[in-house]
């Protein structure tokens, strides 16, 4: 708490001081929409497809990039909210500090088929192979881009990169020199303060340091207009150093620490009438990480990098206490000078050691566990002609749960002409079991009776990996800076999906005499999903940029004949079939900007959540080159609306509220 208070008061003091120092330099008339032009986006180089720089238009996959300018113009205040701009991603807010985010189905708080990285550091938790989105925070002004692949990326990134990969890439410290001070205040986004300073030492070494503090208000309860117990605050600090060691070598060293208090309220099963109780607790969450990366150019056509990171998380929440250490090392070599072949290969090792503290309704056996992951990969992109390229590759992994896994891919890209291209791919990916699939003992509910019956969910050491075989294809069109179209189609086949199968009942005397009715983790489901994702960009005049996204998603899930799974009835209907977004960015001149984002999300039948439209508006004013003001309204069409409900852990059900804030940013 002391560290958080120091950061908060320090940031506030810097805000006050810097407000007095900002010089006036007149109005800024330079439009920013040129930074968002379609042609620039297609030529943008990203690393997410092969861990080497590739232009978006040359990648045979469904790729989308959120640039730093997109973040500024959208008015979003968090990474989860920014991901609403990506076609094919389903973003639902459960409460003020919990999100459910997935790509191409299988959504939920514990969604386990989406790999997320920050500057190449994996941030998913091996507890359930998902992401705690509340702690995945950065200074948004320092984000260079967010790279997203919808569909499998496992041939490069490995297990859990099944339905998508998100890589958040921050700017080099060379590009963040000087002081930045930012602050906002509102009704839901109660307050955020950022102080960041970048400097230089030596001839080719740059650094930045930052502190950030945020407070977010609670939502309203779903059942009435009372306030939920989900308000939260977070403080974090970090640094980054980028140094050019010589003409060919570059070293990056960066790290973060954070501390968070998050309100949590859930229904806890009990063995006494009314067989449940309400448990409210402020979760105590903290952690930190450090990354070191060395990159070296061996020649004009070959290079390599070595990266290692250490990550520590402590999470003492309403259901479970967690402490986890992760150590990861990775090597990658790239060569593009061998007879039209572009080859990348590498390998790595990851160690994860955790210590879990059980509660009276959830536990793991054993409480402490160490797992190991070894991997190697190779990928070759061969330019058959100037128009046709073929990519083949595979990832080989050895994990502590299922042993050896292989995840290959084959992709083709054909350029019809300078403006039109088509691509197709077939890939295999796996989602390896998590701690929860092997070691869990969860009391789901207690049914009244004489004696009562306890429904439990238990892990099984014999569980297998989920397997995906994905067929994808797409079409891209871009006409200069004015018009761009990107369409992706997919048809996915899943096997060995998780099910929860009834096991033989028993009788227990503790804590009172009751019947034990366990369900065991198994793999007795299959599914096929299919859909289309569309992105349309149009710039009718230089000052106006329009973007339309549309996603259609369908799922058919099937159980084995002998399955007794109790979740399949809702699994098919936990994702909306239709999601759409219409975004308008308008430069009004003399530094003024008017931006809007209209969103539509279809019905979610499993949770009785109605379809809804929502509207976000932003009025920005670049007073001068150093000072910017923004007025933002969020979720303006309804006073409150529902987006998603947590399953398995019965978190308090809430509604997202209408909100607004004012923000000021100084750079000098």
C-alpha positions in Angstrom: 0.0 0.0 0.0 2.8 2.4 0.8 4.4 1.9 -2.6 1.0 2.6 -4.3 0.5 5.8 -2.3 4.0 7.0 -3.2 3.4 6.4 -6.9 -0.1 8.0 -6.8 1.0 11.2 -5.0 4.2 11.5 -7.1 2.2 11.2 -10.3 -0.3 13.9 -9.0 2.5 16.2 -8.1 4.1 15.8 -11.5 0.8 16.6 -13.2 0.4 19.8 -11.3 4.0 21.0 -11.9 4.0 20.1 -15.6 0.7 21.9 -16.2 2.4 25.1 -15.3 5.4 24.4 -17.5 3.6 23.7 -20.8 4.5 26.4 -23.4 1.9 27.6 -25.9 2.9 27.2 -29.6 -0.3 27.9 -31.4 -2.7 25.5 -33.1 -1.6 22.2 -34.6 -3.0 21.9 -38.1 -1.2 18.7 -39.2 -3.8 15.9 -39.7 -3.1 12.6 -38.0 -5.3 10.5 -40.4 -2.3 10.0 -42.7 -0.9 7.7 -39.9 -4.0 5.5 -40.4 -4.0 5.3 -44.2 -4.9 1.9 -45.7 -1.7 1.8 -47.8 0.4 2.4 -44.7 -1.4 -0.3 -42.8 -0.8 -2.9 -45.5 2.9 -2.0 -45.7 3.3 -2.1 -41.9 5.8 -4.7 -40.8 4.8 -7.0 -37.9 6.5 -10.0 -36.2 3.5 -12.0 -35.1 3.4 -14.4 -38.1 7.0 -15.6 -38.1 8.8 -13.8 -35.3 10.5 -11.8 -38.1 9.4 -8.6 -39.8 6.8 -9.1 -42.5 4.5 -6.7 -44.3 0.8 -7.3 -43.4 -0.1 -7.7 -47.1 2.4 -10.5 -47.5 1.1 -12.7 -44.6 -1.1 -15.7 -45.5 -3.2 -15.4 -42.4 -6.0 -13.3 -40.9 -3.9 -10.4 -39.5 -5.1 -7.1 -37.9 -3.0 -4.4 -36.4 -4.1 -1.7 -33.9 -1.6 1.2 -34.2 -0.7 3.6 -31.5 -2.7 6.3 -33.3 -5.8 4.0 -33.2 -5.5 3.8 -29.5 -5.2 7.6 -29.1 -8.2 8.3 -31.4 -10.4 5.6 -29.9 -10.4 7.0 -26.3 -10.0 3.5 -24.8 -8.3 3.3 -21.4 -7.3 -0.4 -21.4 -6.0 -3.2 -23.7 -9.3 -5.2 -23.4 -11.3 -2.3 -24.5 -8.9 -1.7 -27.4 -9.4 -5.2 -28.7 -13.0 -4.4 -29.5 -11.6 -2.8 -32.7 -10.4 -6.2 -34.0 -12.8 -8.3 -36.2 -13.2 -11.8 -35.0 -12.5 -11.0 -31.4 -15.4 -11.2 -28.9 -14.9 -8.9 -25.9 -17.4 -9.0 -23.1 -17.0 -7.3 -19.8 -18.1 -9.3 -16.8 -17.6 -6.6 -14.2 -15.4 -3.6 -13.6 -12.2 -5.7 -13.3 -13.0 -9.0 -15.2 -13.3 -9.5 -19.0 -14.1 -12.5 -21.2 -12.1 -12.3 -24.5 -11.8 -14.9 -27.2 -11.1 -15.3 -30.9 -13.4 -17.4 -33.1 -15.6 -18.8 -30.3 -15.2 -20.6 -26.9 -15.5 -17.4 -25.0 -15.5 -17.1 -21.3 -13.6 -15.8 -18.3 -11.5 -18.9 -18.5 -11.2 -18.8 -22.3 -8.1 -21.1 -23.0 -7.5 -20.9 -26.8 -6.0 -17.4 -27.1 -2.3 -16.7 -26.6 -1.4 -13.2 -25.4 2.1 -11.7 -25.3 3.5 -8.3 -24.3 6.8 -7.6 -26.1 7.2 -11.3 -26.7 6.6 -12.3 -23.0 3.8 -14.8 -22.6 1.2 -13.6 -20.1 -1.3 -16.4 -20.0 -1.6 -18.3 -16.8 -1.0 -22.1 -16.8 -3.6 -22.4 -14.1 -6.4 -22.5 -16.7 -4.4 -21.6 -19.9 -6.2 -18.2 -20.0 -5.5 -14.5 -19.1 -6.1 -12.4 -16.1 -6.9 -9.3 -18.2 -6.9 -6.8 -15.3 -3.1 -7.0 -14.8 -2.2 -6.8 -18.5 -1.8 -3.1 -18.5 0.7 -0.8 -20.1 1.1 3.0 -20.7 -1.1 3.2 -23.8 1.0 6.2 -25.1 4.0 3.8 -25.2 2.2 1.2 -27.4 3.6 1.1 -30.9 1.0 -1.5 -32.1 -1.1 -4.5 -31.1 -0.6 -7.3 -33.6 -3.4 -9.9 -33.8 -3.7 -13.2 -35.7 -7.2 -14.7 -35.7 -6.8 -18.4 -36.2 -4.0 -20.8 -35.2 -0.4 -19.5 -34.7 0.8 -22.6 -33.1 3.5 -23.5 -35.7 5.4 -20.5 -34.5 4.1 -19.8 -31.0 3.2 -23.3 -29.8 0.5 -24.7 -27.5 -2.5 -22.5 -26.6 -2.0 -20.4 -29.8 -5.1 -22.2 -31.1 -7.7 -19.7 -32.1 -5.5 -16.6 -32.1 -2.4 -14.7 -31.0 -2.2 -11.2 -29.6 1.2 -9.5 -29.3 1.3 -6.0 -27.7 4.5 -4.3 -28.9 5.7 -1.2 -27.1 7.8 1.6 -28.6 11.6 1.7 -28.4 12.8 4.1 -25.7 14.5 6.0 -28.5 11.0 7.0 -29.7 9.8 8.1 -26.3 12.3 10.8 -25.3 11.4 13.6 -23.0 8.6 14.0 -20.5 5.0 12.8 -20.9 2.4 13.5 -18.3 -1.2 12.3 -18.7 -4.2 12.4 -16.4 -7.9 11.7 -16.8 -10.9 11.9 -14.5 -14.5 10.7 -14.9 -17.4 8.9 -13.3 -16.5 5.3 -14.2 -12.9 5.9 -15.1 -12.5 7.7 -11.8 -8.8 8.7 -12.4 -5.7 7.7 -14.2 -2.3 9.4 -13.9 0.9 8.7 -15.9 4.3 10.2 -15.7 7.0 8.9 -18.1 10.4 10.2 -18.8 12.8 9.2 -21.6 16.5 10.1 -21.8 19.8 9.1 -23.3 23.2 7.9 -22.1 26.2 7.3 -24.2 26.1 7.7 -27.9 23.5 5.0 -28.8 21.7 4.1 -25.6 18.2 5.3 -24.6 15.9 4.7 -21.7 12.5 5.5 -20.2 10.9 5.1 -16.8 7.3 5.5 -15.9 4.8 5.4 -13.1 1.0 4.8 -13.6 -1.9 4.8 -11.2 -5.6 4.1 -12.0 -8.9 3.9 -10.1 -12.1 2.5 -11.6 -15.5 2.6 -10.1 -17.8 -0.3 -9.4 -20.6 -1.3 -11.8 -24.3 -1.8 -11.0 -25.7 -5.2 -10.1 -27.7 -7.1 -12.7 -30.7 -7.7 -10.5 -31.2 -4.1 -9.2 -29.6 -0.7 -9.4 -27.4 -1.2 -6.3 -23.6 -0.9 -6.6 -21.6 -4.1 -7.1 -18.5 -4.9 -5.1 -16.0 -4.7 -8.0 -14.2 -1.3 -7.8 -10.5 -1.5 -8.2 -7.2 0.4 -8.3 -3.8 -0.4 -9.6 -0.3 1.1 -9.4 2.6 0.1 -11.6 6.0 1.3 -12.6 8.6 0.2 -15.0 11.6 0.9 -17.3 13.0 0.1 -20.7 16.6 0.4 -22.1 17.5 0.1 -25.7 21.2 0.1 -26.5 23.0 -0.2 -29.8 26.1 -2.2 -28.8 27.8 -1.9 -32.2 26.7 -1.6 -35.9 25.1 -5.0 -35.8 24.0 -5.7 -32.2 21.1 -4.3 -30.1 20.3 -5.0 -26.5 16.9 -4.4 -24.9 16.3 -4.6 -21.1 12.8 -3.8 -19.7 10.7 -4.6 -16.6 7.6 -3.7 -14.7 6.2 -4.1 -11.2 2.6 -3.6 -10.2 0.2 -3.8 -7.2 -3.6 -4.0 -7.4 -6.7 -4.1 -5.1 -9.7 -5.5 -6.9 -13.2 -6.0 -5.4 -14.7 -9.4 -5.8 -18.0 -10.8 -4.7 -19.3 -14.3 -5.4 -21.7 -16.9 -4.3 -20.0 -19.6 -2.3 -21.5 -23.1 -1.9 -22.3 -24.1 1.7 -23.5 -27.3 3.4 -26.1 -25.5 5.5 -29.3 -23.9 4.3 -29.7 -21.9 2.1 -26.7 -23.8 0.8 -24.8 -20.8 -0.4 -23.4 -17.6 1.1 -22.1 -14.3 -0.3 -18.4 -13.8 0.0 -16.9 -10.3 -0.6 -13.2 -9.7 -0.6 -10.7 -7.2 -2.0 -8.2 -9.3 -3.9 -4.6 -8.5 -3.2 -2.6 -8.8 -6.5 1.0 -8.0 -7.3 3.8 -9.0 -9.5 6.7 -8.1 -11.7 8.7 -9.1 -14.7 12.0 -8.5 -16.4 12.9 -9.2 -20.1 16.4 -9.2 -21.7 16.7 -9.5 -25.5 19.8 -9.5 -27.7 19.4 -9.0 -31.5 22.3 -9.3 -33.9 22.5 -8.9 -37.7 24.9 -11.5 -39.1 24.8 -10.3 -42.6 22.4 -8.5 -44.9 20.2 -11.6 -45.1 20.6 -13.3 -41.7 20.1 -12.4 -38.1 19.2 -13.9 -34.7 17.9 -13.0 -31.3 18.1 -14.5 -27.9 15.5 -13.5 -25.3 14.9 -14.5 -21.7 12.3 -13.3 -19.2 11.3 -13.9 -15.6 7.8 -13.3 -14.4 6.4 -13.4 -10.8 2.7 -13.2 -9.9 1.0 -13.1 -6.5 -2.8 -13.3 -6.5 -4.7 -13.7 -3.3 -8.3 -13.5 -4.5 -11.8 -14.6 -3.4 -11.4 -18.2 -4.5 -7.7 -19.1 -4.3 -4.2 -17.9 -3.4 -1.6 -18.1 -6.1 2.1 -17.5 -6.3 3.8 -18.3 -9.6 7.4 -18.0 -11.0 8.0 -18.3 -14.7 11.4 -18.5 -16.4 11.6 -18.6 -20.2 14.5 -18.5 -22.6 14.2 -18.5 -26.4 16.5 -18.4 -29.5 15.5 -17.6 -33.1 17.6 -17.6 -36.3 16.5 -16.0 -39.6 17.9 -16.3 -43.1 16.5 -14.9 -46.3 19.3 -15.3 -48.8 19.1 -18.9 -49.9 17.5 -19.4 -53.4 14.2 -17.6 -52.7 13.8 -19.3 -49.4 13.1 -17.3 -46.2 13.8 -19.6 -43.3 13.3 -19.0 -39.6 14.0 -21.6 -36.9 14.6 -21.7 -33.2 13.8 -23.2 -29.8 13.2 -22.5 -26.2 12.6 -23.7 -22.7 10.1 -22.6 -20.0 9.9 -23.5 -16.3 6.8 -22.7 -14.3 6.7 -23.2 -10.5 3.6 -22.4 -8.6 2.3 -22.5 -5.0 -1.5 -22.5 -4.5 -3.4 -21.8 -1.3 -6.8 -23.6 -1.3 -10.1 -22.2 0.0 -13.0 -24.2 1.5 -14.5 -24.8 -2.0 -11.6 -24.9 -4.4 -8.3 -26.8 -4.0 -5.5 -28.4 -6.1 -3.6 -31.6 -5.6 -0.7 -31.1 -5.2 -0.7 -27.5 -4.0 2.7 -26.9 -5.4 3.9 -28.0 -8.9 6.7 -27.4 -11.3 6.2 -28.0 -15.0 8.7 -27.9 -18.0 8.2 -27.0 -21.6 10.8 -27.7 -24.3 10.1 -26.6 -27.9 11.7 -26.2 -31.3 10.2 -24.8 -34.6 11.1 -24.3 -38.2 9.3 -22.4 -41.0 10.2 -21.8 -44.6 8.6 -19.3 -46.9 9.4 -20.0 -50.5 8.8 -17.5 -53.3 7.7 -19.7 -56.2 7.3 -16.7 -58.4 6.9 -13.0 -57.9 3.2 -13.6 -57.3 3.1 -16.9 -55.5 4.7 -17.8 -52.2 4.3 -21.0 -50.1 4.9 -21.3 -46.4 5.4 -24.5 -44.5 6.5 -25.1 -40.9 5.9 -26.8 -37.6 6.4 -26.5 -33.9 7.6 -29.5 -31.8 6.9 -29.4 -28.1 7.5 -31.6 -25.0 5.3 -30.6 -22.1 4.7 -32.0 -18.6 1.1 -33.0 -19.2 0.8 -34.9 -22.5 4.4 -35.3 -23.6 5.2 -34.7 -27.3 3.0 -32.5 -29.5 3.4 -31.5 -33.2 1.7 -28.5 -34.7 2.3 -28.0 -38.5 1.0 -25.5 -41.0 1.0 -25.0 -44.8 0.0 -21.6 -46.3 -0.1 -20.0 -49.7 -0.4 -16.4 -50.9 -1.1 -15.4 -54.5 -0.9 -11.8 -55.6 -3.4 -11.3 -58.5 -1.9 -7.8 -59.1 -0.6 -4.9 -57.0 -3.9 -4.3 -55.4 -5.5 -7.8 -55.0 -4.3 -10.9 -53.3 -5.7 -14.2 -52.0 -4.4 -16.7 -49.5 -5.3 -20.1 -48.0 -3.9 -22.3 -45.2 -4.3 -25.6 -43.3 -3.0 -25.9 -39.8 -3.0 -28.1 -36.7 -2.9 -26.7 -33.2 -3.3 -28.1 -29.7 -4.4 -26.7 -26.4 -2.5 -28.7 -23.7 -4.1 -29.4 -20.4 -3.8 -26.8 -17.7 -3.4 -27.2 -13.9 -7.2 -27.0 -13.6 -7.6 -30.0 -15.9 -5.2 -32.2 -14.0 -5.4 -31.2 -10.3 -8.6 -29.3 -9.6 -11.2 -30.1 -6.9 -14.0 -27.5 -7.2 -17.2 -27.6 -5.2 -19.8 -26.3 -7.7 -23.0 -26.4 -5.7 -24.7 -28.2 -2.9 -28.2 -29.4 -3.6 -30.7 -29.6 -0.7 -31.9 -33.0 0.5 -31.6 -35.5 3.3 -28.6 -35.8 3.1 -27.6 -32.9 0.8 -25.6 -33.6 -2.4 -22.4 -31.9 -3.2 -21.7 -31.5 -7.0 -17.9 -31.4 -7.5 -15.7 -30.9 -10.5 -12.4 -32.8 -10.4 -9.3 -32.9 -12.6 -8.0 -36.1 -14.3 -4.3 -36.8 -14.9 -5.3 -38.7 -18.0 -6.8 -35.8 -19.9 -5.6 -35.1 -23.4 -4.9 -32.0 -25.5 -7.7 -30.3 -27.4 -6.9 -30.6 -31.1 -7.8 -28.2 -33.9 -7.5 -28.6 -37.6 -8.2 -25.3 -39.3 -9.0 -24.5 -42.9 -8.7 -20.7 -43.7 -8.7 -18.5 -46.7 -8.9 -14.8 -47.4 -8.9 -11.9 -49.9 -7.3 -8.5 -49.6 -7.8 -5.4 -51.7 -6.2 -2.0 -51.2 -6.5 1.0 -53.6 -3.9 3.6 -52.8 -4.7 5.4 -49.5 -8.5 5.5 -50.1 -10.0 2.1 -50.0 -9.2 -1.3 -48.4 -11.0 -4.6 -48.0 -9.8 -7.6 -46.0 -12.0 -10.7 -45.8 -11.2 -14.0 -44.0 -13.1 -17.2 -44.0 -12.5 -20.2 -41.7 -13.8 -23.7 -41.1 -12.4 -25.3 -37.9 -12.6 -29.0 -36.7 -12.0 -29.6 -33.0 -11.5 -32.9 -31.3 -10.8 -34.0 -27.7 -12.6 -31.0 -26.3 -13.0 -30.8 -22.6 -16.1 -32.4 -21.0 -17.1 -33.0 -17.5 -18.3 -36.6 -17.0 -20.3 -38.0 -14.2 -18.3 -40.4 -11.9 -19.5 -42.9 -9.3 -21.1 -41.1 -6.3 -19.9 -41.6 -2.8 -20.6 -40.6 0.8 -18.7 -38.3 3.0 -19.0 -37.3 6.7 -17.1 -34.0 6.4 -18.1 -31.3 7.1 -21.6 -32.9 7.5 -22.9 -36.2 6.2 -23.6 -35.7 2.5 -23.5 -37.4 -0.9 -20.5 -36.7 -3.2 -21.5 -36.4 -6.9 -18.2 -35.8 -8.8 -17.8 -34.9 -12.4 -14.4 -35.7 -13.9 -12.5 -33.8 -16.6 -12.5 -35.8 -19.8 -12.2 -35.3 -23.6 -15.5 -36.5 -25.1 -16.6 -33.6 -27.3 -15.9 -32.5 -30.9 -17.0 -29.4 -32.7 -16.8 -27.6 -36.0 -17.0 -23.8 -36.2 -17.1 -21.6 -39.3 -17.6 -18.0 -40.1 -16.4 -14.9 -41.9 -14.6 -11.7 -40.8 -14.7 -8.5 -42.8 -12.8 -5.2 -42.5 -13.6 -2.3 -44.8 -11.6 0.9 -44.7 -12.7 4.0 -46.7 -11.2 7.5 -46.8 -13.5 9.6 -49.0 -11.4 12.7 -48.2 -8.1 13.3 -46.5 -9.7 14.5 -43.3 -12.2 11.6 -42.9 -11.5 7.9 -42.3 -14.3 5.3 -42.0 -13.9 1.7 -40.9 -16.4 -1.1 -40.8 -15.9 -4.5 -39.2 -18.3 -7.4 -39.3 -18.0 -10.9 -37.9 -20.3 -13.9 -38.3 -19.6 -17.0 -36.2 -21.3 -20.4 -36.1 -20.7 -23.5 -33.9 -21.9 -27.1 -33.9 -20.8 -29.1 -30.9 -21.2 -32.8 -30.5 -20.8 -35.2 -27.6 -19.6 -38.8 -27.7 -22.4 -41.3 -27.3 -21.3 -42.2 -23.8 -20.8 -38.7 -22.6 -22.7 -37.3 -19.6 -21.3 -33.8 -19.9 -23.6 -31.2 -18.3 -22.2 -28.1 -20.0 -22.8 -28.8 -23.7 -26.3 -27.4 -23.7 -24.9 -23.9 -23.2 -21.4 -24.2 -24.8 -22.9 -23.7 -28.3 -24.7 -20.5 -27.3 -22.1 -18.6 -25.2 -20.8 -16.6 -28.2 -22.7 -14.0 -30.3 -23.3 -15.0 -33.9 -22.9 -11.4 -35.2 -20.6 -8.6 -34.1 -20.2 -5.4 -36.0 -18.3 -2.1 -35.5 -18.6 1.2 -37.4 -15.8 3.7 -36.7 -15.5 7.3 -37.9 -12.4 9.5 -37.5 -12.8 13.1 -38.5 -10.3 15.9 -38.5 -12.1 19.2 -38.1 -9.1 21.5 -38.5 -7.2 23.8 -36.1 -6.3 20.8 -34.0 -9.9 19.5 -33.4 -10.8 15.8 -33.9 -14.2 14.1 -33.6 -14.2 10.4 -33.4 -17.0 7.8 -32.9 -17.3 4.1 -32.5 -20.7 2.3 -32.9 -20.7 -1.3 -31.8 -23.3 -4.1 -32.2 -23.2 -7.4 -30.3 -25.8 -10.1 -31.0 -27.8 -12.0 -28.4 -25.9 -14.5 -26.1 -28.6 -17.1 -25.5 -26.8 -19.1 -22.8 -26.9 -16.0 -20.5 -30.2 -14.4 -21.7 -28.2 -11.3 -22.7 -30.1 -9.3 -25.3 -28.4 -7.9 -28.4 -27.2 -4.3 -28.0 -25.8 -1.3 -29.8 -23.4 1.0 -28.0 -21.7 4.3 -28.9 -18.4 5.8 -27.9 -17.6 9.5 -28.8 -14.4 11.5 -28.5 -13.8 15.2 -29.0 -10.1 15.9 -29.1 -8.2 19.2 -29.2 -4.5 19.3 -29.9 -3.9 22.8 -28.4 -0.3 22.7 -29.6 2.4 20.2 -30.3 2.8 19.5 -26.6 -0.7 19.7 -25.1 -3.8 17.7 -25.9 -7.3 17.6 -24.4 -9.9 14.9 -24.9 -13.5 14.6 -23.9 -14.8 11.0 -24.1 -18.2 9.5 -23.7 -18.5 5.7 -23.4 -21.5 3.4 -23.7 -23.7 6.4 -24.4 -26.9 4.7 -25.8 -27.9 3.0 -22.5 -27.5 3.9 -18.8 -26.4 0.3 -18.3 -26.3 -3.0 -20.3 -25.1 -6.6 -19.8 -22.2 -8.0 -21.7 -21.2 -11.4 -20.2 -21.6 -13.7 -17.1 -18.9 -15.7 -15.5 -19.4 -19.5 -15.3 -18.0 -22.1 -12.7 -17.0 -19.3 -10.3 -20.3 -17.4 -9.5 -19.1 -13.8 -9.6 -21.7 -11.2 -8.9 -23.6 -10.4 -12.1 -23.2 -6.8 -13.2 -24.1 -4.3 -15.9 -21.7 -2.1 -17.8 -22.5 1.6 -17.2 -22.6 4.7 -19.3 -19.5 6.8 -18.5 -17.4 9.7 -19.5 -14.1 11.4 -18.7 -11.8 14.3 -19.6 -8.2 13.7 -20.3 -5.1 16.0 -20.7 -1.7 14.9 -22.0 1.5 17.0 -22.0 4.7 16.2 -23.9 7.8 18.2 -23.4 
